[in-house]
Amino acid sequence: MSNVKLGRALLVLLALVVGLVLLMPAVRSGSAIEPAAAMTVTVALDKAAYLSGDTAKANAIVYRTPAPANYTYTWTVRDTFFRLLNTTAGGASYTYAIPLNYTGWINVDVQVDD
């Protein structure tokens, strides 16, 4: 093969490669990728601190993607040493009556399932 024919063949090959590279981004994929489901729950208390005999009121605020669903809530109250004081299944709001003789911290947690 002469240099002229070889040069033309390489030029045609280069033009084909450039054409394919330019067309690749225009080709659509088969199906769209759906976002993964994610859920975050925040517990909001009505006060910053409580005294013995007070009633603690908590609300669960649920952030979920894609769309909201029906949720089941399991509320758990633990003491300073994480010993279980109460577990209740219920709704998005929860109240806990702190005993008059209680001293220490309380920890209010919620587990939300969809």
C-alpha positions in Angstrom: 0.0 0.0 0.0 1.3 3.4 -0.8 1.5 6.2 1.7 -1.4 8.1 0.0 -3.8 5.1 0.3 -2.6 4.5 3.9 -3.2 8.1 4.8 -6.7 8.1 3.3 -7.6 4.9 5.2 -6.3 6.4 8.5 -8.2 9.6 7.8 -11.5 7.7 7.1 -10.9 5.6 10.3 -10.2 8.8 12.3 -13.4 10.4 10.9 -15.4 7.3 12.0 -14.0 7.3 15.5 -14.7 11.0 15.9 -18.3 10.5 14.6 -18.9 7.7 17.1 -17.5 9.7 20.0 -19.7 12.7 19.1 -22.8 10.4 18.8 -22.3 8.5 22.0 -23.7 11.2 24.4 -26.8 11.5 22.3 -27.8 7.8 22.8 -30.3 7.3 25.6 -29.9 4.6 28.1 -32.6 1.9 28.4 -34.3 3.0 31.6 -34.0 5.9 34.1 -32.3 5.2 37.4 -34.7 5.7 40.3 -33.4 7.4 43.5 -32.9 5.2 46.5 -35.5 5.5 49.2 -34.2 7.4 52.2 -35.9 8.3 55.5 -34.8 10.5 58.4 -36.6 10.9 61.7 -36.2 13.8 64.2 -37.6 13.8 67.7 -38.7 17.3 68.8 -39.4 17.8 72.5 -41.7 20.6 73.8 -39.2 21.8 76.4 -35.4 21.8 76.7 -35.5 20.5 80.3 -38.0 18.7 82.6 -38.5 18.3 86.3 -39.7 15.4 88.3 -43.5 15.2 87.9 -43.5 17.0 84.5 -45.0 15.4 81.4 -42.5 15.1 78.5 -44.2 15.7 75.1 -42.4 14.5 72.0 -43.2 14.6 68.3 -41.6 12.6 65.5 -40.9 14.5 62.3 -40.4 12.2 59.4 -38.5 13.2 56.2 -38.8 10.6 53.5 -38.1 10.3 49.8 -39.7 9.5 47.4 -43.2 9.9 48.7 -44.7 9.7 52.2 -46.2 6.5 53.4 -48.1 5.2 56.4 -45.8 4.8 59.4 -45.7 2.8 62.6 -44.0 4.4 65.6 -42.4 2.6 68.5 -41.5 5.0 71.4 -38.8 4.1 73.9 -37.9 5.9 77.1 -34.6 5.0 78.9 -33.0 6.4 82.1 -29.5 7.7 82.7 -27.9 4.2 82.4 -30.1 3.3 79.4 -32.3 1.0 81.4 -35.8 0.7 79.8 -38.5 2.8 81.5 -41.3 2.5 78.9 -41.9 1.2 75.4 -45.1 2.1 73.5 -46.4 1.7 70.0 -48.4 4.7 68.9 -48.6 7.7 66.6 -46.3 10.6 65.7 -46.8 12.2 69.1 -46.0 10.8 72.5 -46.3 11.8 76.2 -44.4 10.4 79.1 -45.2 11.3 82.7 -42.0 11.6 84.7 -42.4 10.1 88.2 -42.3 12.5 91.1 -39.4 10.6 92.7 -37.3 10.3 89.6 -33.9 12.0 89.4 -31.6 11.8 86.4 -31.7 12.0 82.7 -34.3 10.5 80.4 -33.7 9.5 76.8 -36.7 9.5 74.4 -36.2 7.5 71.2 -38.6 6.6 68.4 -38.3 3.9 65.7 -40.4 4.6 62.6 -41.1 1.9 60.1 -42.9 2.3 56.7 
